[in-house]
């Protein structure tokens, strides 16, 4: 994955939601990664109280990734 051009696809409130989204994107052939400040997994509350769990994708995959995560007939939160 080219880490120089990663963009935010969506932010989630929990690790589980972010893991499911990452898995869904990877099943569709889109490389994804999760970024969260959790102090090495020792302080999960940092991510929950801060910026959440960010799912990042390549810039060229961003539009498709957002479509996958937000189908047109499903309201956005």
N, CA, C and O atoms as a Tripos MOL2 file, in Angstrom:
@<TRIPOS>MOLECULE
protein
  308   307    77     0     0
PROTEIN
NO_CHARGES

@<TRIPOS>ATOM
      1 N           0.8450   -1.1780    0.0000 N.3       1 UNK1
      2 CA          0.0000    0.0000    0.0000 C.3       1 UNK1
      3 C           0.8860    1.2360    0.0000 C.2       1 UNK1
      4 O           1.8600    1.3060    0.7490 O.2       1 UNK1
      5 N           0.5520    2.2060   -0.8340 N.am      2 UNK2
      6 CA          1.2850    3.4660   -0.9030 C.3       2 UNK2
      7 C           0.7870    4.3830    0.2020 C.2       2 UNK2
      8 O          -0.2790    4.9860    0.0720 O.2       2 UNK2
      9 N           1.5490    4.4960    1.2940 N.am      3 UNK3
     10 CA          1.1210    5.2600    2.4600 C.3       3 UNK3
     11 C           1.2110    6.7640    2.2550 C.2       3 UNK3
     12 O           0.7600    7.5200    3.1160 O.2       3 UNK3
     13 N           1.7760    7.2200    1.1520 N.am      4 UNK4
     14 CA          1.9050    8.6470    0.9220 C.3       4 UNK4
     15 C           0.5990    9.3060    0.5100 C.2       4 UNK4
     16 O           0.4380   10.5150    0.6800 O.2       4 UNK4
     17 N          -0.3360    8.5320   -0.0280 N.am      5 UNK5
     18 CA         -1.5730    9.1100   -0.5250 C.3       5 UNK5
     19 C          -2.7880    8.4010    0.0560 C.2       5 UNK5
     20 O          -3.6420    7.9060   -0.6780 O.2       5 UNK5
     21 N          -2.8530    8.3590    1.3700 N.am      6 UNK6
     22 CA         -3.9940    7.7520    2.0350 C.3       6 UNK6
     23 C          -4.9900    8.8410    2.4150 C.2       6 UNK6
     24 O          -4.6070    9.9420    2.8110 O.2       6 UNK6
     25 N          -6.2780    8.5150    2.2900 N.am      7 UNK7
     26 CA         -7.3260    9.4580    2.6620 C.3       7 UNK7
     27 C          -8.3370    8.7520    3.5580 C.2       7 UNK7
     28 O          -8.4160    7.5240    3.5870 O.2       7 UNK7
     29 N          -9.0910    9.5390    4.2710 N.am      8 UNK8
     30 CA        -10.0950    9.0280    5.1870 C.3       8 UNK8
     31 C         -11.3160    8.5390    4.4180 C.2       8 UNK8
     32 O         -11.8910    9.2780    3.6190 O.2       8 UNK8
     33 N         -11.7060    7.2970    4.6600 N.am      9 UNK9
     34 CA        -12.9300    6.7610    4.0640 C.3       9 UNK9
     35 C         -14.0930    6.9660    5.0280 C.2       9 UNK9
     36 O         -15.1760    7.3910    4.6260 O.2       9 UNK9
     37 N         -13.8590    6.6590    6.3120 N.am     10 UNK10
     38 CA        -14.8960    6.8370    7.3250 C.3      10 UNK10
     39 C         -14.2890    6.6980    8.7090 C.2      10 UNK10
     40 O         -13.2500    6.0580    8.8750 O.2      10 UNK10
     41 N         -14.9310    7.2920    9.7000 N.am     11 UNK11
     42 CA        -14.5230    7.1800   11.0990 C.3      11 UNK11
     43 C         -15.5680    6.3650   11.8390 C.2      11 UNK11
     44 O         -16.7680    6.5350   11.6280 O.2      11 UNK11
     45 N         -15.0970    5.4720   12.7130 N.am     12 UNK12
     46 CA        -15.9840    4.6210   13.4910 C.3      12 UNK12
     47 C         -15.7480    4.8310   14.9810 C.2      12 UNK12
     48 O         -14.6770    5.2790   15.3920 O.2      12 UNK12
     49 N         -16.7450    4.5060   15.7760 N.am     13 UNK13
     50 CA        -16.6480    4.6840   17.2190 C.3      13 UNK13
     51 C         -16.0650    3.4990   17.9550 C.2      13 UNK13
     52 O         -15.7940    3.5880   19.1530 O.2      13 UNK13
     53 N         -15.8630    2.3690   17.2480 N.am     14 UNK14
     54 CA        -15.2950    1.2040   17.9220 C.3      14 UNK14
     55 C         -14.3530    0.4600   16.9800 C.2      14 UNK14
     56 O         -14.4410    0.5780   15.7580 O.2      14 UNK14
     57 N         -13.4680   -0.2920   17.5740 N.am     15 UNK15
     58 CA        -12.5100   -1.0990   16.8160 C.3      15 UNK15
     59 C         -13.2420   -2.1540   15.9890 C.2      15 UNK15
     60 O         -12.8620   -2.4320   14.8510 O.2      15 UNK15
     61 N         -14.2810   -2.7310   16.5600 N.am     16 UNK16
     62 CA        -15.0210   -3.7830   15.8600 C.3      16 UNK16
     63 C         -15.6550   -3.2450   14.5790 C.2      16 UNK16
     64 O         -15.5590   -3.8820   13.5300 O.2      16 UNK16
     65 N         -16.3010   -2.0820   14.6510 N.am     17 UNK17
     66 CA        -16.9080   -1.4840   13.4600 C.3      17 UNK17
     67 C         -15.8550   -1.1990   12.3960 C.2      17 UNK17
     68 O         -16.0680   -1.4640   11.2130 O.2      17 UNK17
     69 N         -14.7170   -0.6560   12.8270 N.am     18 UNK18
     70 CA        -13.6330   -0.3480   11.8890 C.3      18 UNK18
     71 C         -13.0790   -1.6240   11.2590 C.2      18 UNK18
     72 O         -12.7870   -1.6470   10.0640 O.2      18 UNK18
     73 N         -12.9310   -2.6790   12.0490 N.am     19 UNK19
     74 CA        -12.4460   -3.9620   11.5190 C.3      19 UNK19
     75 C         -13.4050   -4.5300   10.4750 C.2      19 UNK19
     76 O         -12.9730   -5.0410    9.4410 O.2      19 UNK19
     77 N         -14.7130   -4.4400   10.7490 N.am     20 UNK20
     78 CA        -15.7090   -4.9360    9.7980 C.3      20 UNK20
     79 C         -15.6680   -4.1370    8.4950 C.2      20 UNK20
     80 O         -15.7510   -4.7120    7.4100 O.2      20 UNK20
     81 N         -15.5390   -2.8170    8.6030 N.am     21 UNK21
     82 CA        -15.4660   -1.9720    7.4080 C.3      21 UNK21
     83 C         -14.2130   -2.2940    6.6090 C.2      21 UNK21
     84 O         -14.2700   -2.3990    5.3840 O.2      21 UNK21
     85 N         -13.0940   -2.4510    7.2790 N.am     22 UNK22
     86 CA        -11.8370   -2.7860    6.6100 C.3      22 UNK22
     87 C         -11.9680   -4.1120    5.8810 C.2      22 UNK22
     88 O         -11.5300   -4.2500    4.7390 O.2      22 UNK22
     89 N         -12.5700   -5.0780    6.5430 N.am     23 UNK23
     90 CA        -12.7700   -6.3910    5.9310 C.3      23 UNK23
     91 C         -13.6730   -6.2990    4.7020 C.2      23 UNK23
     92 O         -13.4040   -6.9350    3.6830 O.2      23 UNK23
     93 N         -14.7400   -5.5100    4.7970 N.am     24 UNK24
     94 CA        -15.6560   -5.3290    3.6680 C.3      24 UNK24
     95 C         -14.9360   -4.6910    2.4790 C.2      24 UNK24
     96 O         -15.1310   -5.1010    1.3350 O.2      24 UNK24
     97 N         -14.1120   -3.6940    2.7540 N.am     25 UNK25
     98 CA        -13.3640   -3.0370    1.6810 C.3      25 UNK25
     99 C         -12.3590   -3.9970    1.0490 C.2      25 UNK25
    100 O         -12.2370   -4.0560   -0.1750 O.2      25 UNK25
    101 N         -11.6470   -4.7400    1.8740 N.am     26 UNK26
    102 CA        -10.6550   -5.6770    1.3500 C.3      26 UNK26
    103 C         -11.3120   -6.7890    0.5360 C.2      26 UNK26
    104 O         -10.7240   -7.2800   -0.4270 O.2      26 UNK26
    105 N         -12.5310   -7.1910    0.9180 N.am     27 UNK27
    106 CA        -13.2770   -8.1840    0.1420 C.3      27 UNK27
    107 C         -13.6230   -7.6580   -1.2410 C.2      27 UNK27
    108 O         -13.7750   -8.4270   -2.1900 O.2      27 UNK27
    109 N         -13.7480   -6.3250   -1.3480 N.am     28 UNK28
    110 CA        -14.0540   -5.6800   -2.6260 C.3      28 UNK28
    111 C         -12.7790   -5.3380   -3.3970 C.2      28 UNK28
    112 O         -12.8460   -4.7200   -4.4590 O.2      28 UNK28
    113 N         -11.6160   -5.7350   -2.8700 N.am     29 UNK29
    114 CA        -10.3540   -5.4870   -3.5540 C.3      29 UNK29
    115 C          -9.7240   -4.1440   -3.2610 C.2      29 UNK29
    116 O          -8.8410   -3.6970   -3.9930 O.2      29 UNK29
    117 N         -10.1710   -3.4880   -2.1870 N.am     30 UNK30
    118 CA         -9.6160   -2.1830   -1.8110 C.3      30 UNK30
    119 C          -8.7570   -2.3570   -0.5640 C.2      30 UNK30
    120 O          -9.2450   -2.7940    0.4780 O.2      30 UNK30
    121 N          -7.4820   -2.0140   -0.6750 N.am     31 UNK31
    122 CA         -6.6030   -2.0540    0.4940 C.3      31 UNK31
    123 C          -7.0350   -0.9760    1.4730 C.2      31 UNK31
    124 O          -7.3530    0.1430    1.0700 O.2      31 UNK31
    125 N          -7.0470   -1.3080    2.7510 N.am     32 UNK32
    126 CA         -7.4560   -0.3590    3.7850 C.3      32 UNK32
    127 C          -6.6310   -0.5940    5.0410 C.2      32 UNK32
    128 O          -6.0750   -1.6710    5.2590 O.2      32 UNK32
    129 N          -6.5730    0.4480    5.8570 N.am     33 UNK33
    130 CA         -5.9040    0.3160    7.1510 C.3      33 UNK33
    131 C          -6.6660    1.1390    8.1780 C.2      33 UNK33
    132 O          -7.4130    2.0550    7.8310 O.2      33 UNK33
    133 N          -6.4680    0.8020    9.4440 N.am     34 UNK34
    134 CA         -7.1380    1.5000   10.5370 C.3      34 UNK34
    135 C          -6.0980    2.3010   11.3080 C.2      34 UNK34
    136 O          -5.0150    1.8130   11.6280 O.2      34 UNK34
    137 N          -6.4640    3.5430   11.5930 N.am     35 UNK35
    138 CA         -5.5870    4.4060   12.3830 C.3      35 UNK35
    139 C          -6.3670    4.8630   13.6130 C.2      35 UNK35
    140 O          -7.4880    5.3580   13.4960 O.2      35 UNK35
    141 N          -5.7690    4.6960   14.7910 N.am     36 UNK36
    142 CA         -6.3940    5.1330   16.0340 C.3      36 UNK36
    143 C          -5.3130    5.3450   17.0790 C.2      36 UNK36
    144 O          -4.3330    4.6020   17.1390 O.2      36 UNK36
    145 N          -5.5030    6.3720   17.9040 N.am     37 UNK37
    146 CA         -4.5740    6.6110   19.0020 C.3      37 UNK37
    147 C          -5.0830    5.8490   20.2120 C.2      37 UNK37
    148 O          -6.0110    6.2840   20.8930 O.2      37 UNK37
    149 N          -4.4570    4.6910   20.4710 N.am     38 UNK38
    150 CA         -4.8640    3.8350   21.5780 C.3      38 UNK38
    151 C          -3.7100    3.5610   22.5310 C.2      38 UNK38
    152 O          -3.8070    2.6730   23.3780 O.2      38 UNK38
    153 N          -2.6290    4.3050   22.4050 N.am     39 UNK39
    154 CA         -1.4510    4.1070   23.2590 C.3      39 UNK39
    155 C          -0.9980    2.6500   23.2320 C.2      39 UNK39
    156 O          -0.7900    2.0220   24.2700 O.2      39 UNK39
    157 N          -0.8520    2.1390   22.0240 N.am     40 UNK40
    158 CA         -0.3880    0.7670   21.8470 C.3      40 UNK40
    159 C          -1.3790   -0.2810   22.3120 C.2      40 UNK40
    160 O          -0.9830   -1.3890   22.6750 O.2      40 UNK40
    161 N          -2.6660    0.0520   22.3060 N.am     41 UNK41
    162 CA         -3.6950   -0.8820   22.7350 C.3      41 UNK41
    163 C          -3.9390   -0.8770   24.2310 C.2      41 UNK41
    164 O          -4.7980   -1.6060   24.7270 O.2      41 UNK41
    165 N          -3.1890   -0.0600   24.9500 N.am     42 UNK42
    166 CA         -3.3220   -0.0310   26.4020 C.3      42 UNK42
    167 C          -4.3910    0.9520   26.8810 C.2      42 UNK42
    168 O          -4.8540    0.8630   28.0190 O.2      42 UNK42
    169 N          -4.7770    1.8800   26.0200 N.am     43 UNK43
    170 CA         -5.7290    2.9200   26.4030 C.3      43 UNK43
    171 C          -6.7840    3.0990   25.3150 C.2      43 UNK43
    172 O          -6.7870    4.1070   24.6090 O.2      43 UNK43
    173 N          -7.6750    2.1240   25.1810 N.am     44 UNK44
    174 CA         -8.7050    2.1790   24.1500 C.3      44 UNK44
    175 C          -9.5700    3.4310   24.2610 C.2      44 UNK44
    176 O         -10.0430    3.9530   23.2510 O.2      44 UNK44
    177 N          -9.7750    3.9080   25.4760 N.am     45 UNK45
    178 CA        -10.6300    5.0800   25.6560 C.3      45 UNK45
    179 C         -10.0880    6.3200   24.9420 C.2      45 UNK45
    180 O         -10.8530    7.2430   24.6630 O.2      45 UNK45
    181 N          -8.7930    6.3620   24.6410 N.am     46 UNK46
    182 CA         -8.2390    7.5030   23.9140 C.3      46 UNK46
    183 C          -8.8710    7.6280   22.5290 C.2      46 UNK46
    184 O          -9.1940    8.7310   22.0890 O.2      46 UNK46
    185 N          -9.0440    6.5210   21.8590 N.am     47 UNK47
    186 CA         -9.6680    6.5500   20.5270 C.3      47 UNK47
    187 C         -11.1500    6.8940   20.6540 C.2      47 UNK47
    188 O         -11.6760    7.6690   19.8550 O.2      47 UNK47
    189 N         -11.8160    6.3300   21.6360 N.am     48 UNK48
    190 CA        -13.2570    6.5800   21.7920 C.3      48 UNK48
    191 C         -13.5200    8.0320   22.1410 C.2      48 UNK48
    192 O         -14.5100    8.6010   21.6830 O.2      48 UNK48
    193 N         -12.6690    8.6380   22.9320 N.am     49 UNK49
    194 CA        -12.9030   10.0220   23.3480 C.3      49 UNK49
    195 C         -12.2390   11.0260   22.4090 C.2      49 UNK49
    196 O         -12.4320   12.2330   22.5520 O.2      49 UNK49
    197 N         -11.4730   10.5380   21.4690 N.am     50 UNK50
    198 CA        -10.7640   11.4450   20.5650 C.3      50 UNK50
    199 C         -11.3190   11.4310   19.1710 C.2      50 UNK50
    200 O         -12.4630   11.8250   18.9450 O.2      50 UNK50
    201 N         -10.5210   10.9800   18.2360 N.am     51 UNK51
    202 CA        -10.8850   11.0320   16.8270 C.3      51 UNK51
    203 C         -11.4630    9.7280   16.3050 C.2      51 UNK51
    204 O         -11.7470    9.6220   15.1120 O.2      51 UNK51
    205 N         -11.6410    8.7510   17.1480 N.am     52 UNK52
    206 CA        -12.2300    7.4820   16.7350 C.3      52 UNK52
    207 C         -11.2540    6.5990   15.9850 C.2      52 UNK52
    208 O         -10.0420    6.8160   16.0030 O.2      52 UNK52
    209 N         -11.8130    5.6030   15.3280 N.am     53 UNK53
    210 CA        -11.0400    4.6360   14.5570 C.3      53 UNK53
    211 C         -11.2080    4.9900   13.0840 C.2      53 UNK53
    212 O         -12.2890    4.8140   12.5210 O.2      53 UNK53
    213 N         -10.1570    5.4840   12.4660 N.am     54 UNK54
    214 CA        -10.2120    5.9600   11.0820 C.3      54 UNK54
    215 C          -9.8470    4.8400   10.1180 C.2      54 UNK54
    216 O          -8.8160    4.1850   10.2690 O.2      54 UNK54
    217 N         -10.7070    4.6310    9.1280 N.am     55 UNK55
    218 CA        -10.4020    3.6840    8.0650 C.3      55 UNK55
    219 C          -9.8500    4.4920    6.8970 C.2      55 UNK55
    220 O         -10.5280    5.3630    6.3530 O.2      55 UNK55
    221 N          -8.6160    4.1930    6.5230 N.am     56 UNK56
    222 CA         -7.9200    4.9120    5.4610 C.3      56 UNK56
    223 C          -7.7740    4.0310    4.2280 C.2      56 UNK56
    224 O          -7.5690    2.8210    4.3310 O.2      56 UNK56
    225 N          -7.8840    4.6560    3.0660 N.am     57 UNK57
    226 CA         -7.7200    3.9590    1.7860 C.3      57 UNK57
    227 C          -6.8740    4.8250    0.8620 C.2      57 UNK57
    228 O          -6.6260    5.9960    1.1480 O.2      57 UNK57
    229 N          -6.4330    4.2350   -0.2510 N.am     58 UNK58
    230 CA         -5.7070    5.0140   -1.2530 C.3      58 UNK58
    231 C          -6.6280    6.0860   -1.8140 C.2      58 UNK58
    232 O          -7.8400    5.8980   -1.9200 O.2      58 UNK58
    233 N          -6.0330    7.1980   -2.1640 N.am     59 UNK59
    234 CA         -6.8080    8.3270   -2.6970 C.3      59 UNK59
    235 C          -7.6580    7.9120   -3.9010 C.2      59 UNK59
    236 O          -8.8090    8.3320   -4.0190 O.2      59 UNK59
    237 N          -7.1010    7.0960   -4.7880 N.am     60 UNK60
    238 CA         -7.8370    6.6900   -5.9870 C.3      60 UNK60
    239 C          -8.9770    5.7090   -5.6900 C.2      60 UNK60
    240 O          -9.8450    5.4980   -6.5360 O.2      60 UNK60
    241 N          -8.9800    5.1090   -4.4930 N.am     61 UNK61
    242 CA        -10.0430    4.1780   -4.1030 C.3      61 UNK61
    243 C         -11.0940    4.8230   -3.2090 C.2      61 UNK61
    244 O         -12.0750    4.1700   -2.8520 O.2      61 UNK61
    245 N         -10.9150    6.0790   -2.8420 N.am     62 UNK62
    246 CA        -11.7650    6.7180   -1.8430 C.3      62 UNK62
    247 C         -13.2360    6.7530   -2.2370 C.2      62 UNK62
    248 O         -14.0890    6.4100   -1.4180 O.2      62 UNK62
    249 N         -13.5610    7.1540   -3.4550 N.am     63 UNK63
    250 CA        -14.9650    7.2530   -3.8660 C.3      63 UNK63
    251 C         -15.6490    5.8890   -3.8190 C.2      63 UNK63
    252 O         -16.7720    5.7760   -3.3290 O.2      63 UNK63
    253 N         -14.9870    4.8690   -4.3200 N.am     64 UNK64
    254 CA        -15.5560    3.5200   -4.3070 C.3      64 UNK64
    255 C         -15.7020    3.0150   -2.8780 C.2      64 UNK64
    256 O         -16.7040    2.3860   -2.5400 O.2      64 UNK64
    257 N         -14.7190    3.2830   -2.0490 N.am     65 UNK65
    258 CA        -14.7660    2.8480   -0.6510 C.3      65 UNK65
    259 C         -15.9430    3.4910    0.0740 C.2      65 UNK65
    260 O         -16.6410    2.8220    0.8370 O.2      65 UNK65
    261 N         -16.1640    4.7640   -0.1540 N.am     66 UNK66
    262 CA        -17.2840    5.4550    0.4980 C.3      66 UNK66
    263 C         -18.6180    4.9150    0.0060 C.2      66 UNK66
    264 O         -19.5740    4.8310    0.7780 O.2      66 UNK66
    265 N         -18.6960    4.5490   -1.2700 N.am     67 UNK67
    266 CA        -19.9260    3.9320   -1.8020 C.3      67 UNK67
    267 C         -20.1910    2.5930   -1.1290 C.2      67 UNK67
    268 O         -21.3320    2.2760   -0.7920 O.2      67 UNK67
    269 N         -19.1410    1.8140   -0.9350 N.am     68 UNK68
    270 CA        -19.2860    0.5090   -0.2880 C.3      68 UNK68
    271 C         -19.7340    0.6750    1.1580 C.2      68 UNK68
    272 O         -20.6000   -0.0580    1.6350 O.2      68 UNK68
    273 N         -19.1440    1.6340    1.8450 N.am     69 UNK69
    274 CA        -19.4670    1.8420    3.2590 C.3      69 UNK69
    275 C         -20.7950    2.5770    3.4580 C.2      69 UNK69
    276 O         -21.4160    2.4580    4.5140 O.2      69 UNK69
    277 N         -21.2290    3.3340    2.4490 N.am     70 UNK70
    278 CA        -22.4890    4.0830    2.5010 C.3      70 UNK70
    279 C         -23.2960    3.7960    1.2470 C.2      70 UNK70
    280 O         -23.3130    4.6290    0.3410 O.2      70 UNK70
    281 N         -23.9600    2.6590    1.1580 N.am     71 UNK71
    282 CA        -24.7690    2.3850   -0.0250 C.3      71 UNK71
    283 C         -25.7890    3.5080   -0.2510 C.2      71 UNK71
    284 O         -26.2550    4.1030    0.7200 O.2      71 UNK71
    285 N         -26.1480    3.8140   -1.5050 N.am     72 UNK72
    286 CA        -27.0240    4.9420   -1.8180 C.3      72 UNK72
    287 C         -28.3800    4.9110   -1.1110 C.2      72 UNK72
    288 O         -28.9180    5.9730   -0.7960 O.2      72 UNK72
    289 N         -28.9420    3.7450   -0.8540 N.am     73 UNK73
    290 CA        -30.2480    3.6750   -0.2220 C.3      73 UNK73
    291 C         -30.1770    3.6330    1.3120 C.2      73 UNK73
    292 O         -31.1970    3.4660    1.9810 O.2      73 UNK73
    293 N         -28.9850    3.7820    1.8530 N.am     74 UNK74
    294 CA        -28.8100    3.7470    3.3080 C.3      74 UNK74
    295 C         -28.4510    5.1460    3.7960 C.2      74 UNK74
    296 O         -27.5030    5.7420    3.2840 O.2      74 UNK74
    297 N         -29.1900    5.6930    4.7820 N.am     75 UNK75
    298 CA        -28.8810    7.0440    5.2840 C.3      75 UNK75
    299 C         -27.5290    7.0820    5.9800 C.2      75 UNK75
    300 O         -27.1210    6.1210    6.6330 O.2      75 UNK75
    301 N         -26.8470    8.2030    5.8280 N.am     76 UNK76
    302 CA        -25.5580    8.3890    6.5040 C.3      76 UNK76
    303 C         -25.7950    8.8500    7.9270 C.2      76 UNK76
    304 O         -26.7360    9.5940    8.2040 O.2      76 UNK76
    305 N         -24.9430    8.4080    8.8190 N.am     77 UNK77
    306 CA        -25.0690    8.7860   10.2400 C.3      77 UNK77
    307 C         -24.4680   10.1380   10.4910 C.2      77 UNK77
    308 O         -24.4810   10.6190   11.6250 O.2      77 UNK77
@<TRIPOS>BOND
     1     1     2 1
     2     2     3 1
     3     3     4 2
     4     3     5 am
     5     5     6 1
     6     6     7 1
     7     7     8 2
     8     7     9 am
     9     9    10 1
    10    10    11 1
    11    11    12 2
    12    11    13 am
    13    13    14 1
    14    14    15 1
    15    15    16 2
    16    15    17 am
    17    17    18 1
    18    18    19 1
    19    19    20 2
    20    19    21 am
    21    21    22 1
    22    22    23 1
    23    23    24 2
    24    23    25 am
    25    25    26 1
    26    26    27 1
    27    27    28 2
    28    27    29 am
    29    29    30 1
    30    30    31 1
    31    31    32 2
    32    31    33 am
    33    33    34 1
    34    34    35 1
    35    35    36 2
    36    35    37 am
    37    37    38 1
    38    38    39 1
    39    39    40 2
    40    39    41 am
    41    41    42 1
    42    42    43 1
    43    43    44 2
    44    43    45 am
    45    45    46 1
    46    46    47 1
    47    47    48 2
    48    47    49 am
    49    49    50 1
    50    50    51 1
    51    51    52 2
    52    51    53 am
    53    53    54 1
    54    54    55 1
    55    55    56 2
    56    55    57 am
    57    57    58 1
    58    58    59 1
    59    59    60 2
    60    59    61 am
    61    61    62 1
    62    62    63 1
    63    63    64 2
    64    63    65 am
    65    65    66 1
    66    66    67 1
    67    67    68 2
    68    67    69 am
    69    69    70 1
    70    70    71 1
    71    71    72 2
    72    71    73 am
    73    73    74 1
    74    74    75 1
    75    75    76 2
    76    75    77 am
    77    77    78 1
    78    78    79 1
    79    79    80 2
    80    79    81 am
    81    81    82 1
    82    82    83 1
    83    83    84 2
    84    83    85 am
    85    85    86 1
    86    86    87 1
    87    87    88 2
    88    87    89 am
    89    89    90 1
    90    90    91 1
    91    91    92 2
    92    91    93 am
    93    93    94 1
    94    94    95 1
    95    95    96 2
    96    95    97 am
    97    97    98 1
    98    98    99 1
    99    99   100 2
   100    99   101 am
   101   101   102 1
   102   102   103 1
   103   103   104 2
   104   103   105 am
   105   105   106 1
   106   106   107 1
   107   107   108 2
   108   107   109 am
   109   109   110 1
   110   110   111 1
   111   111   112 2
   112   111   113 am
   113   113   114 1
   114   114   115 1
   115   115   116 2
   116   115   117 am
   117   117   118 1
   118   118   119 1
   119   119   120 2
   120   119   121 am
   121   121   122 1
   122   122   123 1
   123   123   124 2
   124   123   125 am
   125   125   126 1
   126   126   127 1
   127   127   128 2
   128   127   129 am
   129   129   130 1
   130   130   131 1
   131   131   132 2
   132   131   133 am
   133   133   134 1
   134   134   135 1
   135   135   136 2
   136   135   137 am
   137   137   138 1
   138   138   139 1
   139   139   140 2
   140   139   141 am
   141   141   142 1
   142   142   143 1
   143   143   144 2
   144   143   145 am
   145   145   146 1
   146   146   147 1
   147   147   148 2
   148   147   149 am
   149   149   150 1
   150   150   151 1
   151   151   152 2
   152   151   153 am
   153   153   154 1
   154   154   155 1
   155   155   156 2
   156   155   157 am
   157   157   158 1
   158   158   159 1
   159   159   160 2
   160   159   161 am
   161   161   162 1
   162   162   163 1
   163   163   164 2
   164   163   165 am
   165   165   166 1
   166   166   167 1
   167   167   168 2
   168   167   169 am
   169   169   170 1
   170   170   171 1
   171   171   172 2
   172   171   173 am
   173   173   174 1
   174   174   175 1
   175   175   176 2
   176   175   177 am
   177   177   178 1
   178   178   179 1
   179   179   180 2
   180   179   181 am
   181   181   182 1
   182   182   183 1
   183   183   184 2
   184   183   185 am
   185   185   186 1
   186   186   187 1
   187   187   188 2
   188   187   189 am
   189   189   190 1
   190   190   191 1
   191   191   192 2
   192   191   193 am
   193   193   194 1
   194   194   195 1
   195   195   196 2
   196   195   197 am
   197   197   198 1
   198   198   199 1
   199   199   200 2
   200   199   201 am
   201   201   202 1
   202   202   203 1
   203   203   204 2
   204   203   205 am
   205   205   206 1
   206   206   207 1
   207   207   208 2
   208   207   209 am
   209   209   210 1
   210   210   211 1
   211   211   212 2
   212   211   213 am
   213   213   214 1
   214   214   215 1
   215   215   216 2
   216   215   217 am
   217   217   218 1
   218   218   219 1
   219   219   220 2
   220   219   221 am
   221   221   222 1
   222   222   223 1
   223   223   224 2
   224   223   225 am
   225   225   226 1
   226   226   227 1
   227   227   228 2
   228   227   229 am
   229   229   230 1
   230   230   231 1
   231   231   232 2
   232   231   233 am
   233   233   234 1
   234   234   235 1
   235   235   236 2
   236   235   237 am
   237   237   238 1
   238   238   239 1
   239   239   240 2
   240   239   241 am
   241   241   242 1
   242   242   243 1
   243   243   244 2
   244   243   245 am
   245   245   246 1
   246   246   247 1
   247   247   248 2
   248   247   249 am
   249   249   250 1
   250   250   251 1
   251   251   252 2
   252   251   253 am
   253   253   254 1
   254   254   255 1
   255   255   256 2
   256   255   257 am
   257   257   258 1
   258   258   259 1
   259   259   260 2
   260   259   261 am
   261   261   262 1
   262   262   263 1
   263   263   264 2
   264   263   265 am
   265   265   266 1
   266   266   267 1
   267   267   268 2
   268   267   269 am
   269   269   270 1
   270   270   271 1
   271   271   272 2
   272   271   273 am
   273   273   274 1
   274   274   275 1
   275   275   276 2
   276   275   277 am
   277   277   278 1
   278   278   279 1
   279   279   280 2
   280   279   281 am
   281   281   282 1
   282   282   283 1
   283   283   284 2
   284   283   285 am
   285   285   286 1
   286   286   287 1
   287   287   288 2
   288   287   289 am
   289   289   290 1
   290   290   291 1
   291   291   292 2
   292   291   293 am
   293   293   294 1
   294   294   295 1
   295   295   296 2
   296   295   297 am
   297   297   298 1
   298   298   299 1
   299   299   300 2
   300   299   301 am
   301   301   302 1
   302   302   303 1
   303   303   304 2
   304   303   305 am
   305   305   306 1
   306   306   307 1
   307   307   308 2
@<TRIPOS>SUBSTRUCTURE
     1 UNK1         2 RESIDUE 1 A UNK
     2 UNK2         6 RESIDUE 1 A UNK
     3 UNK3        10 RESIDUE 1 A UNK
     4 UNK4        14 RESIDUE 1 A UNK
     5 UNK5        18 RESIDUE 1 A UNK
     6 UNK6        22 RESIDUE 1 A UNK
     7 UNK7        26 RESIDUE 1 A UNK
     8 UNK8        30 RESIDUE 1 A UNK
     9 UNK9        34 RESIDUE 1 A UNK
    10 UNK10       38 RESIDUE 1 A UNK
    11 UNK11       42 RESIDUE 1 A UNK
    12 UNK12       46 RESIDUE 1 A UNK
    13 UNK13       50 RESIDUE 1 A UNK
    14 UNK14       54 RESIDUE 1 A UNK
    15 UNK15       58 RESIDUE 1 A UNK
    16 UNK16       62 RESIDUE 1 A UNK
    17 UNK17       66 RESIDUE 1 A UNK
    18 UNK18       70 RESIDUE 1 A UNK
    19 UNK19       74 RESIDUE 1 A UNK
    20 UNK20       78 RESIDUE 1 A UNK
    21 UNK21       82 RESIDUE 1 A UNK
    22 UNK22       86 RESIDUE 1 A UNK
    23 UNK23       90 RESIDUE 1 A UNK
    24 UNK24       94 RESIDUE 1 A UNK
    25 UNK25       98 RESIDUE 1 A UNK
    26 UNK26      102 RESIDUE 1 A UNK
    27 UNK27      106 RESIDUE 1 A UNK
    28 UNK28      110 RESIDUE 1 A UNK
    29 UNK29      114 RESIDUE 1 A UNK
    30 UNK30      118 RESIDUE 1 A UNK
    31 UNK31      122 RESIDUE 1 A UNK
    32 UNK32      126 RESIDUE 1 A UNK
    33 UNK33      130 RESIDUE 1 A UNK
    34 UNK34      134 RESIDUE 1 A UNK
    35 UNK35      138 RESIDUE 1 A UNK
    36 UNK36      142 RESIDUE 1 A UNK
    37 UNK37      146 RESIDUE 1 A UNK
    38 UNK38      150 RESIDUE 1 A UNK
    39 UNK39      154 RESIDUE 1 A UNK
    40 UNK40      158 RESIDUE 1 A UNK
    41 UNK41      162 RESIDUE 1 A UNK
    42 UNK42      166 RESIDUE 1 A UNK
    43 UNK43      170 RESIDUE 1 A UNK
    44 UNK44      174 RESIDUE 1 A UNK
    45 UNK45      178 RESIDUE 1 A UNK
    46 UNK46      182 RESIDUE 1 A UNK
    47 UNK47      186 RESIDUE 1 A UNK
    48 UNK48      190 RESIDUE 1 A UNK
    49 UNK49      194 RESIDUE 1 A UNK
    50 UNK50      198 RESIDUE 1 A UNK
    51 UNK51      202 RESIDUE 1 A UNK
    52 UNK52      206 RESIDUE 1 A UNK
    53 UNK53      210 RESIDUE 1 A UNK
    54 UNK54      214 RESIDUE 1 A UNK
    55 UNK55      218 RESIDUE 1 A UNK
    56 UNK56      222 RESIDUE 1 A UNK
    57 UNK57      226 RESIDUE 1 A UNK
    58 UNK58      230 RESIDUE 1 A UNK
    59 UNK59      234 RESIDUE 1 A UNK
    60 UNK60      238 RESIDUE 1 A UNK
    61 UNK61      242 RESIDUE 1 A UNK
    62 UNK62      246 RESIDUE 1 A UNK
    63 UNK63      250 RESIDUE 1 A UNK
    64 UNK64      254 RESIDUE 1 A UNK
    65 UNK65      258 RESIDUE 1 A UNK
    66 UNK66      262 RESIDUE 1 A UNK
    67 UNK67      266 RESIDUE 1 A UNK
    68 UNK68      270 RESIDUE 1 A UNK
    69 UNK69      274 RESIDUE 1 A UNK
    70 UNK70      278 RESIDUE 1 A UNK
    71 UNK71      282 RESIDUE 1 A UNK
    72 UNK72      286 RESIDUE 1 A UNK
    73 UNK73      290 RESIDUE 1 A UNK
    74 UNK74      294 RESIDUE 1 A UNK
    75 UNK75      298 RESIDUE 1 A UNK
    76 UNK76      302 RESIDUE 1 A UNK
    77 UNK77      306 RESIDUE 1 A UNK
